[in-house]
Amino acid sequence: MSPPVSPKDLPLAMALGDSLSASITVMAESPGGLPNPAEKEHVSHPSRRKISTSSETRQFEGLVDGYGNKFDIPDYTINDIRKAIPKECFERSALRGLSYVARDIALILATFYLCNLGAAKFPSVTWLFWSVYGFLTGLFATGIWVLAHECGHQAFSPSKVFNDSLGLVLHSSLLVPYFSWKISHGKHHKATAHMERDMVFVPRTREEHCRRFGIDTEELHEVVQDTPLYSAYFIFARLLFGWPVYLLTNDTGHNYHERQPEGRGKGKKNGFFGGVSHVDPRSPIFEAKDAKLILLSDIGIFVTATILYYVGSHYGWSNLWRWYFVPYLWVNNWLVAITFLQHTDPSLPHYTAEAWSFVRGAAATIDRDFGFIGRHFFHGIIETHVLHHYVSTIPFYNADKATNAIKPIMGRHYRSDTSEGSLGFIKSLWKNARMCQWVESAAEAKGEYNGVLFFRNRNGLGPRPKKVSS
């Protein structure tokens, strides 16, 4: 695949947009995030794939990504990926993992002590000390979130009981329902970029986008662009409220719950009061056998909420706000930003059910760079996400070596955007909000290739939306 076009080469509107800018379970007993045999009816078998990957058809079949570059279908297997990874990359150490947990907790406590001391000595700038505390603690607590994520994937240690016990404690402390998230996150890994089964940041189709904004599908290619103010609102609302809304409503997850095999999804839809939630054991996200785990997750949230109530009632609600909830909002912000940018980029495809396979879906992710913060405080979750979708049991401290091992296998299908480091990461939020508004098949795609979908927008960036006859 041709390298992504630099933002400098995009239309003037993209440059103006940039100037305005200043969201894993054990794979249900499937090692490395591979599809569960019990779900094989959902996984595209090579012999049944409609899209050929032969050299004659792979070069160009009218597939054009959101930058306007030609796109090729991945042409390797999961076994190729696993064989390329050195055996030592799979080694997990509970002691080493716990050292990172202890470090992050120590950083939080030290930050609290120093900022509390500073606020007491310099009362005229108390707000400054507590603002610094909120930001820094948000970074360290995001690291705690990531380590619990390692537990959910069984990447923390060789012991499943230890992993789940620690993960439950760590995630509950951040008001995350551990097992509920673990189950839905596992489904995300098994169906990444699948338009009807993925659980995270499933993009709107052309038709869904038109219905939301009251636009005729046939006229979408002629519609004027969104205002920058709308894009700014989209980013702000998503970063501030996206994570709790997702837990309560399954927002950004698929909405095909009628297909739940136990019939739990009948009449249920994403949204408030739609019956699809990470805290309800009856939700179609889960199966009946999961009920005890969902309740255990809810109990973890309740215990944390009880502790917070005690702190607020004894030390003051304003103190509780600055001590806990300001860092909590920062954690939500980073979590949504990270997940959004891992799965949203003009270069990334999405697939219909007929075109999807595990290998293709796992390749529809992108590595980015967030500098020192990403490498050390966020434990590399931003920089090595592509590998993580192929083999999720590799611990984060071995992920760089494993990533370098699979790059030659993936070749042009490995995607990364590390330009400008941390600043580039932040700027990508704006770029993707402007360029990635819905997905549709490429204008030149023929036959079965219509099942490979790419981001388009109405802001004049990248390829124009295709014309659709009425």
N, C-alpha and C positions, 0 to 999 in steps of 0.2 A: 504494500500500500504506500502511496506517496505520502511524505511527511506532511503533517497539518500545516496549513497556511499560517504564517505569522500574523498576529493581530494587526501589525503594521501594514499588511497587504490587504486588509479588509476595507470595505468602503468607508468613506468619510464619516458616515453615521456611526460606525463602530468606534472610531477614534474619539468622536464627540462623546459617545456613551462612556468611554473609559475616563474621559476627563471629568465627568460628573460624579464618578465614584471616588472618593478622596484620594447521618442517620445517614452464628453464628453460634448457635446451639451446637451441641454434638450433632453431627449430621445423622441423627436418628439411627445410631449404630453404623453409619456409613463412614468409614475412615476417610479423612482428607476431604470431606465435603462431597463425595461422590453420590450419585443418586441412589436412594434406597431401593433394593430389589423389589420391595413391596409396592413401590410406585412405578414399576417398569412400564405400566400401561401409559404413563404420562411422558416417558422419555423416548426421544426419537432414536430408533435403532438404525444403525448405518445402512442396513439393507432396505430400509423403508424411507430414507431421506429423499426428498424430491429434488434437492439442489445438488447438482454435480459439483465436485471439486477437482475434476480432471484439468490437466494443463490447457486443454482446448477451450474450456469455458471459464476458467478461473480468472483470466486476465481482465476481461471487462464484459459485463452483461448489463450495462446500463445502470450499475449501482454507483451512486454518487453521494458522498456523505455531506454533512452540514457545512463543510468548508468548500465543497465543490470538488473534492478529490475523489478519484476512482477508488472503489472499495472491493476487496477480495474476501471471499469466504475462507475462514481458517481451514488449514489442510493437514493438521496433525491430530494425534489422538491423546487421550489422557495418559495412556501408558508411556507415550513419548515424553510427556512432561515429568511423570514420576521417576522414570529411569534416569533422567538427566540430573536429578537432585542428589547431591552427596548424602550418604546414609547418616552422617553426623548431624545433618540439619534437622532430622526428625527427633533427636534426643531432647527430652524435657527434664528439667530439674525443678522440683518443688522448692528447694532451698534457694536457688537463684531467683525464682519467681517471687518468693516471699521477701527477698532482699529489696526488690523493687516496690513491693507493697509498703514495707517499712520505710523506705526512703520517701515515698510520696506522702505518707502520713506524717513523717517527721517534718517535711517541708510545710505542710499545712499548719502544724502546731507551731513551728518556728515563726511562720508568717503572722499567725494570730498573736503570738506573744510580742513580737516586735512592733506590729502596727497598734496593738492595744497600748503598749508602752509609749509609743510616739504620740498617740492621740491624747494620752493623759498629760504628757509634758508640754504639748503644744496645742492647747484647746482651740486656738483660733483657726487651725487648719485640720481639725478632726476629720472633716469630710474627705480631705486628701488621703489621709492614712487609711481610712476605711474603703475608699475607692480603690487604692492600690491593693489592699487586702482582698477585696472582692474579685479583682481581675486575676491576681496571682493564684488565689485559692481555687478559682475556676479552672485554671490551667492544671493545677496539681490534682484536683478532683476528677478532671477529665481523664487524667492518667489512671486514676483508680477505676473509672468506668471501663477503660480499655483493658485493664488487667482482669476485671470480671468478665469481659468479653472473651479473653483468652480462656478463662475457666469454662465458659459455655461451649467452646470448641474443643475442650479437652487438650488444649495446647499448653496449659499451665503446669501440669504434672502428669505422671502415668496413672494416677489414681482418680477414677471417676467420682468416687464418694468425696474425696478431698476437694476436687475441683468444684463440684456442685455445692458443697457446704460453704466453701470460701466465696464462691460466686454469689450465692444467696445473701450472705452477710454484706458483701461489698455493694452489690446492686441495690439491696434494700435500703442501705444507708443513703443512697441517692434517689430514693423513691422510684426505683425501677423494679417492676415485677419480674424477677429473674427467670423463673421457669417459663412464664408466659412469653417473655421476649425470646428466650432460648428456642422455644418451639417454632414461633413464627419466623425467627431469624434463620433457623435451619431450612425452612421452606423457601426463604429468599435465596439461600445458597444453592438449593436444588433446582431453582427455576429462574436464575438471574437473566434479566432481559426478555423474559417470556411475558408477552402482553396479557395473558389470561391467568398466570399463576404466580408471578413475582409478587413479593410482599413489600417492596420498598421502591419509592419513586417511579412507579409505573407512569409513563407520560400519557398525556391525552392523545387520542387519535385526532385526525383532522375533523371528523364529524363531531366529536365531543367538544373540541375547542370552539367550533362554530355555534353549537347549541349554547355553550356557556356565555358567549358574547353576542348572541343574536345575529349571526352573520350567515348568509346563504353560502353553502359549501361551494357552489359554482363560482361565487364572486370573491372567494378568499384571496386569490392571487392579485386582486385589484384593490384590496382594502388598505387604507392608510395605516401608518405605523402606530404602535402604542406610544404613549407619552413616557418620557424618562421617569416621571413621577410615579406612574403605575409600576414600573420595574422596581423602583426604590421601595415602594410599599410592599410588593411581593416579597422582596428579600427580607425586609424588616419583620413582616408578619410571620414569615416562615421560620426565621431564626429565633424569634422570641417565643412563639406559641407552637411551633411545628411538632416538637417532641411530645408534649403532653396531649396534644390533639390527636397525634398518631396513636398513642396508647389507648385513648378513649374511643376513637372512631375508626381506626384503620385507614385514616386519610393517607393518600399516596399508594396504598396497597391495592391489589386487584379487587374487583367488585363482582366476581363470578361465584358467589357463595352458594347459589342454587345447586352447584355441582358437588357439594360436600357429600361424600359417599354415605354418611349416616343420616342424611336428610336434615341436618342441623341448620342448614343455610336457607331453608324455604322461607321466603318472605323477608329475608334480612338483607340489608344494604349498608354500605359504609355511611358514616355520618352519626351525629348525635341522635340517640334514641333509635338507631337503626338495627340494634341487636348485634353489632360487630365490635368487639372490644377486647382488650388484652387483660381485663380484670374480671370478666364474666366467664365462668366455667362452661356456660351454655353457648358461648360464641362459636360460630362455624370455623373460626381460625383453628380450633382445637377439636379433638375427638373425645368421646366419652371417657376413655381410659386416662385422659390427662387431667380430669377434674381435681384430683387430690393435689397435683402439682400446682394448678392454678390457685387453689385455695391457700396452699403453703406460700405462694408468692404474695397473695393478698395479705396474709398474716404478717409477712415481713414488712410490707408497707405500713400496716397498722401499728406494728411495734415502733417503727421509726417515727410515725406521726404522733404516737403517744409521747415519745421522748421529746419531740419538738414542742408539743403542747406544754410539757412540764417546764422546758427551758423558757418558753415564752411567758408562762404565767409566773415564774419565779424571778426571772432576770429582765423581763420587759419585752414587749412585742417588737419594739423598734430595734432592740439588740438582736433578737432572733432574725429579724429581716436582714440586718447587715452581716450577722455572723453566718447565716445559713442560706437564706433565699437569694441574696445577690450572687454569691458564688454558684448557687444552683442554676440561676438563669444563664450565667456564663457557660456552665456545662452544657445546658440545652443548646445554646448558641453554637458551640463548637461541634457538638454531636451532629446537629442538622447540617451545618456547613460541610463537615467532613463527608457525611454520607451522600449529600446532594452532589458534591463534586467528584466523588468516586464513581457515580453512576450517571452523571449528566455531563455531556460534552458534545460539541458538534461532530466529533469524529466517531462517536459510538453508535452502533446500530441497536435496534430492538427487533424481535422476531415474533411472527405469528406462530400459532401452535404447530402448523405444518412445517415451518422452516426451522424451528428451534431445535437445538441439541445442547447437551451439557457443555461441550467444548466451546461451542459458539457463544453461549451465554456467558461463560466464565471469561471469555476474551473481551466481552463488552464492558470492560471496566478500565480505569485509567489510574496510573500512579502520578502523584504530584509531589511537590516539595514545600515543606513549611519550616525549613531551616532548623535552628537549634530547638525550637519549641516542638516541632514535629518529631524530630529524632529522639529527643531526650524526655520531654514531658508527656508526649502523646505516644511514646513507645513505637514509633515507626508505622503507625496504622495508616498514615497518609501515603507514605513512600513505597510501601510494598503490598498494595492491595490486590494487584493482579495475581500475584502468587497466592495470596490468601484465598482467592476464589477457586483456585485449582486444588490446593492442599491446605486446608484450614487448621490442621493439627500441628503444623510447624510453629514453634514458639517465636515470638517477635524478634528475639535476639539472634535467631538464626535465619531470619527472613531475607536479609540483604544477600547473603551467600547463595541462598536458594533462588532468589530472583535473578541474580547474575547467571545462574546455571540454566534457567529456562529461557532466557532471552534468545539464545541462538536457535532454540526449537521454535519459538513463536515467531521469530523474524519480524517481518513487517506488521504482524498482527499484535505485537506488543506495543501498547500506547503509554506514553508519559508526557506530561507537560511540566517541566521543571524550570521554565524560563522565568527569570526575575525572582526566583525563590519565594520567600514568604509573601512579598508584595504581589507576585504573580498569582499566588493562591487566592489572595483576597480579591484581586481584580477579576479572577475567573468567576466569582459570584455574579458580578455585574455582566460580564460577557455572556455567560450561560443563560442568565435571566432574559437577556435580549435576543439570543440566538436560538434557544431551545424551548420553543413554545408548544409544539406538538410534533407528532411523528406521522409520516406517510411514506408510501413507496416512492422510489425515485421515478422521475418523469419518463425515463427511457427504459425502465425495468420491464421485462417481458415474462409472461407466464408465471411459473413458480417463484421467480425472483421478486414478485410483488409481495412476498412474505417477509422480505427484509426491509425494515422501516428506518427512516432517518429523520433527524430533527430538521424542522423548518420554522420560519417565523414570518411575521408581516412587517418587519422593520428594515427590509432591504439588505439584509446581511446574509451572505452565502447564496446558494441557489434559490431562485424564486419558487414559491409554491407552484405545484403543477396545475395546469388548467384542467378542470373537470367539467365535462359536458353534462347538461341537465337531462 
